[in-house]
Each structure stands twice: as structure tokens, then as C-alpha cells.
Amino acid sequence: MHRESFLSLVAARRPARLFLLACVQSEVRSTCKHHSCWPNWTMDSSASTSTKYYVGIDVGTASVRAALVDQEGIVVAVAEEAIQIWEPQPDHYEQSSTDIWARCCVACQKVMQGVDAREIRGIGFDATCSLVVLDKDFQPLAVNAQEDNLRNIIMWMDHRAFEQANEINQKSHRLLQYVGGVMSPEMQPPKLMWLKQNLPETCFYKAAHFFDLPDFLSWKATACLSRSLCTLICKWTYSSETGWDDNFWESIGLEDLLEDGYSKIGSQVCTPGTPLGTGLTKEAAQQLGLREGTAVAASLIDAHAGGLGVLGADIQGRGLACQDRPITSRMALICGTSSCHMAISEKPLFVPGVWGPYFSAMVPGFWLNEGGQSATGRLLDFIVRGHAAFPELQRRAEHSGENVYTFLNRRLEEIRGSVPMSSLAADLHVWPDFHGNRSPLADPSLKGMVVGLTLSQTLEDLARLYLATIQAVALGTRHILEAMRAAGHHIDALFMCGGLSKNQLFVQTHADVTGLPIVLSHEVESVLVGAAILGACASGDFTSIQEVMEGMTKVGKVVEPDADQQSFYDRKFRVFLRLAEQQRECRALMRD
């Protein structure tokens, strides 16, 4: 897509609502709904003729990554730091904001080694949609009965609020239409209910600030309390048109949050990419190894940063059906620990079991629908590492100098001989919802299933089960894709990024199962590029997020589907759907 056509498509949208304008310096007073966050910095004209650099920081489930990215979207340096996860009991997952910020600083310092901090024009953050709790002095508050204040984050994948989510769903509030009709326990309202019901004195009433993790990071960097429109719309029920809905919070027993204009959860809201405050504070700059005053952008959820990092790429000359069609014909598939399926539209589309539509939550001027699978990379790890043959796999992979997944992919090639690899799992079927179904069934109570096991537990059996699990994850993507199409989305290609996009078998299987080409980015670290895009937007070097996307995202490889596999996967998909039906039937029988 040429820049002119990309920008003209955006320009043709309806007039921007309040604070939803393009993020340029002259428009900040419209994009941020609070004067204390208006930036008061000037651009360094000396940087205008040299290469411009931006820092992107991505906080995933298990690690922090930082990247130095230039104005062409080329990743110059990357650093990664592990972060702690606590699992005090089943379905409870906690982290530490102190630990995460410290790891952000170390990772940033590493990518800045040998780099003049004056060359960094802006910094952007993305993170998982985890809930951070701080007291009135901005100190961490425990989200656990042990009162361990270090553990002050309820992670995105924490399902402790299952019953509270059910309570919300039983009320059938009108806001539920914007989350696919069903509130997930992974969203913030049920987690806040859980804190009030289970830790009222030690946490809920002591708390002065409830942050989504991406917003915590931008606050830590700037001391600006403004929240990102992305986080509030997608995980907190905020509306870009009407703001907070008092009736919703009162109906679920959280009327306390209305005090002081919702100051505990966000009274200041900015569109992603908006420059915050006066840039980096002196303290944050020293900790990160950057200059005080460096522009800091309003943040994004990690999957949404991945969407920014892939969707705007120019695909002219690639022979793809979507090359002359609008950006709405593309779906971003961000696949790591979990997977997210991001599709945008010109008009709001309501997809049962799929989150959204959210206006301007990712790309300004477009509505976003977000499907997802709560466990994908994590599921593959669980299946592979829990198998009896894993020790043998580990030894043989180490001996060959490969990681276990590269070894398994090669082993499957050897096993298949002259038959299609897919057929190795013809009699082995997996329902992949080992951590519940996020989309499109929106049923967190669903469990994983494996059909076709024998008493054999050889390395070959492990390879086949690994293949069947990859197929199941891809079939789950097809399930989400079909739900989105039924609601009005017209999707011609999948733009994939994330750790699993580095696995050739995973990518090819998704192409074959969906029948769509998979477009991979030139830069494999697309989520980090997306975070850097935010920094570039905040710097004022570009006029809008759309322009940055066009300039900093590039296509690497296109993986086409194998048409000969269509019949096989059509049949496999029918089995896949039947597994969910049978699980629900079994559940009903046992409750009779």
C-alpha cells in the first residue's frame, strides 16, 4: 500500500473525536484531556539531518525486551531481561512492578551501550494488560493474602476473578456488547471486584492508583498520570465517545472508583503515541541511561504494539490479494505466550465472543476487534516439556546444537517420508483451551482435550503430539477468523509477528489451516518496532501514527498456503468443532 493511499484512507474517516487526533506536537492539547500532561519541550534541530533513533521497551509475560530502532524501522540492538512470576496457588499469577521497572532500566542501558543519548528522539512502552496496585505514596500494595507488597501485580493470565466475571455477565449490562458479549476474568473490572471482596482492608481501600501495566511504565518514566486510550478502552470498559459509565461501576459494586472523577483508574486519557508530560524525568532518565526530557509516548498493550509493527507494511509487488485493498483486509496475528488476533474496520462490527469494537484503540480512526487464545506458546511448552520423552528430546537437541522445537520440526520431516506432514496427526486431535477459551466461545471454563493417545511414549509420539497441538492452535485461529468474517470483516491475509512466528512449521500450518497467506515482517521483533513507533510519534518527527507505520514497517517473507492441504484441514476443523461440543455435552451429563 502506498503512503498516499494509506493516509487518504485514514483521512476519509469521520472527524476525529475529542483527544483522538493525530499525535503531533501542535495537537497535544486535543489528544490529552488534562493540562498537567501538556508537553513543554522543544525539538533538537541538530538531529534533523542525522539518523534518528528511538527506543522501544516491551514487557511480555516472562521477560522485558528493549530495542534501539532507527527511523527506517531497522532494529539496531536488542536486550532481554527475565522477570519474576509468582504462582501462589492455581490460577493466581503475580508479578512485581519494582522488579519489572528495574529490568526495563537494565535492558535499556544495554541497548544504549556505545550510543550517544542525544541521538534518541523518543521512547515508547508496551506491556501485557496486567493490573498494578499502588498506595497514595505510589508504593506497591500486595495483591495477595500473604501481604507481600513486592507482589503488587495481578497478571493478565490470572483467572482468580472467574466468579466475579460471572457476576458481571449475569447483569447483562449494555457495555458487554463491546467485549463480545462476555466479560473475561482477564479484564480489570472482575479483578478489581476480587480485590474488594477478598482483600478489602489490606489492598482495595488502601489503594490510590490502579494502573494497567503499560500505563504504569509511562507514569514511572514521566510522573504523568495520564492513561492510554488503548488500555482503558480494551480492558477497563472506557468509551472513546462517552468516557466512563457510572452505572456500570455502580452495578458491580465498585462505586468507590467514581470518586474524584475516577482518579484511581484514570481521569486523564491520551491517545497512544501522544507525548506525555515534559518527557523523561531526571530520575527515570538516569535509570534508563537516556536524557532528561526525551519524549515519552502514551503506551499500548503489547499485542497492539505488534499490530502497529506489522499492519502498515507496503506489500506492492508481492502478488497478494490485499495489496490493492484497504488496511482493513489485513489481520495482525501476534503469537507468543498467548495469541491475539487484531482486525480493524471503518465501522463498528460486533463479533460474538470477540472483544471490541474499540474506536481508535490501536490505529486512530479505525474500530478494533481483538480475538485471542489464552495459551499458545505456553501450551506448546506445556505439552512438550510434560511428555515422558522430553528428557531424550532435550539431550538430542543439545547434542545437535538446536533448540527443542527446531529439532522436533526436523524430526517430523524425517518421520513423514513421502506423505504430507499434516497426515502424521490425522488420528490425533487436540482442543487447545487448557487455560479456557477467550475467543470466539468466550468460555474460560473450557478445558484442554487430547483424543487419540496410545500407551506409547516415544520421541516420535512426542513429535506427533507437538504437531497436533500446532494444528489445534491454527484451527483456533481459523475459528476466530470465521467468527470475524461472519460479522462483516473481509480479511485476505494474516500479518504475523511474535516469538512463534520464528517457527517455520507454526507459520506454514497457520497458512494451510486458514487458506490465507502469512506475511512476516522484515524485522522479526515487530512488537519492539511497534513500541518504537510510539516513541517516534511522540518525538514529533512524524505527523501521525499512520505515517510512522508506513515508514518503519517492512515486509520480509510471505508464506503461501498449500492448496493440497485444504481438504485435510476442512475435515480436521469439523473434528475440532465437535470436540468443544462433546466437552460441553459431557459437562451437562455430569451435572444432571
DAZI-V40339 format. One record per backbone hydrogen bond with DSSP energy under -1.0 kcal/mol. NH is the residue of the N-H (numbers start at 1). CO is the residue of the C=O. If there is no record, write none. Layout:
nh->{NH	NH}
co->{CO	CO}
This chain:
nh->{6	7	8	9	10	11	12	13	20	24	27	28	30	31	32	33	37	38	47	48	53	54	55	56	57	58	59	60	64	65	66	67	68	69	70	71	73	76	77	79	81	83	86	92	94	95	100	101	102	103	104	105	106	107	108	109	110	111	112	113	115	119	120	121	123	124	126	127	128	130	131	132	133	134	135	138	141	143	147	149	151	152	153	154	155	158	159	162	165	166	167	168	169	170	171	172	176	177	178	179	181	182	187	188	192	193	194	195	196	197	198	199	203	204	205	207	208	209	210	211	213	216	217	218	219	220	221	222	223	227	229	232	233	234	235	236	238	239	243	249	250	251	252	253	254	257	258	259	263	265	266	270	273	274	276	279	280	281	285	286	287	288	289	290	293	294	297	298	300	302	305	306	307	308	309	310	311	313	318	323	325	329	330	331	332	333	334	335	336	339	340	341	342	343	345	353	354	355	356	358	360	366	367	368	369	370	371	373	376	377	378	380	381	382	383	384	385	386	390	393	394	395	396	397	398	399	400	402	407	408	409	410	411	412	413	414	415	416	419	423	424	425	426	428	429	431	434	436	437	439	446	449	451	462	463	464	465	466	467	468	469	470	471	472	473	474	475	476	477	478	479	480	481	482	483	484	485	486	487	488	489	492	493	494	495	496	497	500	501	502	503	507	508	509	510	511	512	513	514	515	518	519	520	522	526	529	530	531	532	533	534	535	536	537	538	539	540	548	549	550	551	552	553	556	559	565	566	569	570	571	572	573	574	575	576	577	578	579	580	581	582	583	584	585	586	587	588	589	590}
co->{2	3	4	5	6	7	8	10	17	22	24	25	27	27	28	269	34	35	44	45	119	69	122	67	124	65	126	63	81	58	79	56	77	54	74	52	70	68	68	66	64	62	94	89	86	153	96	97	98	99	100	101	102	103	104	105	106	107	108	110	112	116	117	53	295	55	57	300	59	128	154	211	152	209	139	135	133	151	144	147	148	150	95	131	93	155	91	159	161	162	163	164	165	166	168	169	173	174	175	176	176	179	184	235	188	189	190	191	192	193	194	195	199	199	200	203	134	134	264	132	130	212	213	214	215	216	217	218	219	268	270	228	229	230	231	232	232	243	239	245	246	247	248	250	249	254	255	256	259	262	262	227	298	271	296	276	294	221	281	282	283	284	285	285	280	291	123	274	125	127	301	302	303	304	305	307	307	310	315	320	322	326	327	493	342	495	340	497	338	373	334	371	332	369	367	180	351	370	178	368	366	363	345	358	343	355	341	339	337	336	337	376	377	378	379	380	381	382	387	389	390	391	392	393	394	395	396	397	403	404	405	406	407	408	409	410	411	412	416	420	421	422	423	425	451	449	432	433	443	372	443	431	429	458	459	460	461	462	463	464	465	466	467	468	469	470	471	472	473	474	475	476	477	478	479	480	481	482	483	485	484	329	329	517	331	519	333	335	498	499	500	503	504	505	506	507	508	509	510	511	559	494	557	554	524	525	526	527	528	529	530	531	532	533	534	535	537	544	545	546	547	548	549	520	518	562	563	565	566	567	568	569	570	571	572	573	574	575	576	577	578	579	580	581	582	583	584	585	586}
